[in-house]
Amino acid sequence: MATAALPSFHIRRLNFSHPLLLNLRTHSLSSSSTALASLDSVSSEPAQSNTSTTANPRNDNVKAKPTSFYPKRGQTLELECESIAYKGKGVCKVADTGFVLMCDRVLPGERFIGRVTRKKDNYAEVKKLKTLSPHRDAVEAPCEYASHCGGCKTQNLLYEAQVRAKELQVRELTVHVGRFSNKELETIMKPIVPCDIQFHYRNKMEFSFGPKKWKPQELLGEGSSNNNDDYALGLHAPGFFDKVLNVDICLLQSEPANRVLAAIQDIWRESQLGLSPYNCRSHAGFLKHLMIRTGRDAETSLPEIMVNFVTASYEPDLLKPLVEKIEAIPEVVSIMNNVNTSVGNTSVGEMEYTLYGKPTIREILRGLTFQISANSFFQTNTRQAEILYKLIEDCACIKGDGSEIVLDLFCGTGTIGLTLARRVKHVYGYEVVPQAISDAGRNAKLNGIDNATFIQGDLNKIGENFGNAFPKPDIVITDPNRPGMHMKLIKFLLKLRAATIIYVSCNPATCARDLDYLCHGVAEKNINGCYKLRSLQPVDMFPHTPHIECVCLLELS
Ligand SMILES: C[S@@+](CC[C@H](N)C(=O)[O-])C[C@H]1O[C@@H](n2cnc3c(N)ncnc32)[C@H](O)[C@@H]1O
């Protein structure tokens, strides 16, 4: 699951600081106390207090000075997690000084021993060594890999507590990054929409092949060997592109997708097949990734599965035994091979071959049928996407007289625009990926929609003439990926002055920043904001992960 990389064009000076949000700003603050005070607010805790009950530094290496505590790398501390912040990390503070430590896989209220692994200017990162007392909302994670896998981070937190923490995070970011008051949010911000189905909700999983099964420190030495049995197929260890945790089942994907994974795990290491995993350090080996996608047959609504092998070269005979094994699974209707000869880790091939069945599968969303190819973007939680798109439609308040123009920015395969097209005059969609644009056009045809135009273009590089390519829209939908919108696009929207903007975001930090720009302006660039935030609706699309989606309605003020 990708983490946000915030490019420098997004930075600006704000009167707050958050250790994990520093690159949202133009100037990093030298004083850790300012950072701590702001982190307090971002993480929903009261401002830094000397009476904090958290984090008693049990200093093995140095004696902590209460007023100028700074941890050493390797030092172990007894800590208490106070809250969950951006990227799902637990926030802990050192008693007396309030120095902030960030730790993966700890839950609010949990007391634990941690070791300092990394120091930054105004905070440090800690690895949990041992839980002393768990959080009251701790539950047993159903997945055997949950404590080591880079996919789920909070399976061991009661789902209700997960969504509470996500809602709080959106609120705090909107206040401290977006500069909206708590009072304003009382009427604007809606309670988070939880996800009814918390397992088997993902329609796409991508696993990687690796030459060695990665094991966490505590399991090292258990059953490792030097033959093919040690080859890995699974998910990356958190933070490592070259370490693969072998998984035989993933509780986030569908049941037939797990049957496919099990069938492949069953045979791919057999030495007579001559299959080798790609080694991303030596660049030797054949099998790079395995992508399993679950769609639905438009007529029967039964699941249909696409399997995509990403390989370093085109050798269909080598894949034949795997293809024969999985084509016997009734739900498998498509087996693809993307050949990627580059040394990079991407799963998009330079060439794509159909090894069995058809080259696309189908999915139904808000009554429309979408054809999805191996590399198309499609919302990964279809059921929750229905709810998300309904919220977007509600925000759009379409008149129904077919008079409105919709501009769908970052349109992907056109799904949002197409679900609105039948009730408006015309939809114009913009997207950088050429294949997504051709999928969008094909999906329009498939559904008999002829009032949608999809244009390939980079929205980070729009020129002065961008607005000449379409009539002035009544409704703008903008759904950027995690870095949010480029300043050029913000300026364009402020000049365009469309009556309604619906901002769909998968990163509440950049969302809060962009809402601030659109509503309050960009003082350092002498730009005035001209929108009013009318509603802010967090939606949980991805239980057990730190990801949060929001739908924001902005109206011209
Ligand atoms: C979060 S997805 C949204 C897709 C679509 N709205 C949907 O709901 O399925 C963001 C989309 O923005 C596209 N994108 C990313 N950077 C872009 C850029 N600089 N210019 C245009 N599109 C971009 C991505 O390829 C991706 O399809």
The ligand as an SDF file (V2000), in Angstrom:
LIG
                    3D

 27 29  0  0  0  0  0  0  0  0999 V2000
   -7.5890    8.2780   -7.1350 C   0  0  0  0  0  0  0  0  0  0  0  0
   -7.5400    7.8760   -8.8410 S   0  0  0  0  0  0  0  0  0  0  0  0
   -9.1520    8.3470   -9.3110 C   0  0  0  0  0  0  0  0  0  0  0  0
   -9.6760    7.6640  -10.5220 C   0  0  0  0  0  0  0  0  0  0  0  0
  -11.1610    7.8430  -10.8150 C   0  0  0  0  0  0  0  0  0  0  0  0
  -11.6530    9.1510  -10.4920 N   0  0  0  0  0  0  0  0  0  0  0  0
  -11.9770    6.7690  -10.1380 C   0  0  0  0  0  0  0  0  0  0  0  0
  -12.7390    7.0690   -9.1980 O   0  0  0  0  0  0  0  0  0  0  0  0
  -11.8860    5.6050  -10.5320 O   0  0  0  0  0  0  0  0  0  0  0  0
   -6.5210    9.1760   -9.4210 C   0  0  0  0  0  0  0  0  0  0  0  0
   -6.2910    9.1730  -10.9140 C   0  0  0  0  0  0  0  0  0  0  0  0
   -5.4840   10.3070  -11.2370 O   0  0  0  0  0  0  0  0  0  0  0  0
   -4.5890    9.9670  -12.2780 C   0  0  0  0  0  0  0  0  0  0  0  0
   -3.4880   10.9310  -12.2240 N   0  0  0  0  0  0  0  0  0  0  0  0
   -2.4470   10.9470  -11.3600 C   0  0  0  0  0  0  0  0  0  0  0  0
   -1.6570   12.0040  -11.6070 N   0  0  0  0  0  0  0  0  0  0  0  0
   -2.2080   12.6770  -12.6320 C   0  0  0  0  0  0  0  0  0  0  0  0
   -1.8400   13.8590  -13.3380 C   0  0  0  0  0  0  0  0  0  0  0  0
   -0.7420   14.5260  -13.0190 N   0  0  0  0  0  0  0  0  0  0  0  0
   -2.6310   14.2860  -14.3210 N   0  0  0  0  0  0  0  0  0  0  0  0
   -3.7680   13.5970  -14.6370 C   0  0  0  0  0  0  0  0  0  0  0  0
   -4.1580   12.4610  -14.0290 N   0  0  0  0  0  0  0  0  0  0  0  0
   -3.3900   12.0080  -13.0330 C   0  0  0  0  0  0  0  0  0  0  0  0
   -4.2190    8.5360  -11.9520 C   0  0  0  0  0  0  0  0  0  0  0  0
   -3.7290    7.8740  -13.0870 O   0  0  0  0  0  0  0  0  0  0  0  0
   -5.5430    7.9590  -11.4450 C   0  0  0  0  0  0  0  0  0  0  0  0
   -6.2830    7.3870  -12.5010 O   0  0  0  0  0  0  0  0  0  0  0  0
  1  2  1  0
  2  3  1  0
  2 10  1  0
  3  4  1  0
  4  5  1  0
  5  6  1  0
  5  7  1  0
  7  8  2  0
  7  9  1  0
 10 11  1  0
 11 12  1  0
 11 26  1  0
 12 13  1  0
 13 14  1  0
 13 24  1  0
 14 15  1  0
 14 23  1  0
 15 16  2  0
 16 17  1  0
 17 18  1  0
 17 23  2  0
 18 19  1  0
 18 20  2  0
 20 21  1  0
 21 22  2  0
 22 23  1  0
 24 25  1  0
 24 26  1  0
 26 27  1  0
M  CHG  2   2   1   9  -1
M  END
$$$$
